[in-house]
Amino acid sequence: MNDKELFTQNRLFCPGPTPVPDQILTAMSDTSMYHRSDEFYKISRECSAMLAPLFGSKNLPIMLTSSGSGGLEAAVVNLTAPGDKVVVVNGGKFGERWEKLNRGYGCEVSVLNLSWGQSPKASDLLDLIQKQGQTKALFLQANETSTGAYYRIETLVPEIRKNFKGLIIVDCISSLCAHEMRMDDWEIDAVVAGSQKGFGLPPGLAFISLSDRAWGNLSARPRFYFDLARERKGQAEGRSAWTPASTLTLGLHAALKMMNESGLNELYKHHDRMARASRAFAKAIQLKLYCPESPSNSLTTMCMPDGVDGSKVVKELRRRYQAFFAGGQDQLKGKVIRYSHLGFVSVFDLINGLSALEFVLADNGHSFDFGAGVKAAMVELRRNTARP
Ligand SMILES: Cc1ncc(COP(=O)(O)O)c(C=O)c1O
């Protein structure tokens, strides 16, 4: 019997979709709930109320039936008009998506192009905004998932705010739940998130929260499916304009209850601890971090040593252990692997994934002290665990 035959399920260590806990699966098994019923409206309203603190806003977020990109599109179509000048940070595949979306909708786009792995500096963005003139909105990520860089929104945005009064729109699809978001305090106008990331749900829901200022400045652009004003009115009562992904909503309710039980601070601490352990693992087996200055707490991007092909490692992890890591994209293909600890990932899940990686690396020409990575991760986890 080989190792794989012992596994009955895929194990997800990629930055979305993330593992779905049994409590959420059970909640989603009720497929008989009618989405135009008082029972469902109540669940929807409770979801909105429980979601708001994750965005750090007094406003209720809007739930959309779409993947995360639908939430990005909703931000662009509701907050910009054709010809508007916007600035976009492009430090990887998802910055590129903001750029394409804004161009697709006829905005005039200035791009701050970053070398992959880098984070934007407030001064560079303010220079670009000043050069562009009359910038309506700035679009950026919190986490650039293709590189694993976290853009330190908590310091970056307040710094930009000192000299920029336009809209600031942040794609938090892979950062929400792992990194704290306080959109009201940091004066962010729109935050977008997605179900298959920190929420431990399958794909299919996007969330978007707007500031008072953004709600008061919706553009006149024609729109239909993603009409946020229409959704806001209905969702205040738990009604969505279109048929919602009702089973996912039931799962969301369960996920948010689980998060609330532990408390949001514990949730952020957990992700911080998991990320630290993954970084300690990489260091102990001589894998360089791809974004050492500002690594994300959602995923850890590790550089492959010379002579080790990251794409082969990812394939082998899947074939031998049913362990789904993410490889590098575009210029990073074969050069890095991305290990996610986002969502409902326990310390033992983490150790599982890391040990699978050690097995595969050892068989692919990387010479290191076998077991040292897992040990370093365990030591780091223990160091950061409150003991009775
Ligand atoms: C930062 C970021 N933005 C946007 C997306 C796109 O989300 P979706 O694939 O749900 O449309 C992703 C997905 O990985 C992401 O990580």
The ligand as an ORCA input file, in Angstrom:
! r2SCAN-3c Opt
* xyz 0 1
  C      -6.283     38.687     -3.628
  C      -7.264     37.980     -4.516
  N      -8.061     38.724     -5.293
  C      -8.956     38.149     -6.117
  C      -9.080     36.784     -6.191
  C     -10.082     36.190     -7.124
  O     -11.112     35.575     -6.427
  P     -12.046     34.492     -7.156
  O     -11.131     33.454     -7.694
  O     -12.900     34.001     -6.010
  O     -12.815     35.186     -8.189
  C      -8.266     35.974     -5.420
  C      -8.333     34.515     -5.517
  O      -7.404     33.799     -5.226
  C      -7.336     36.593     -4.549
  O      -6.530     35.852     -3.773
*
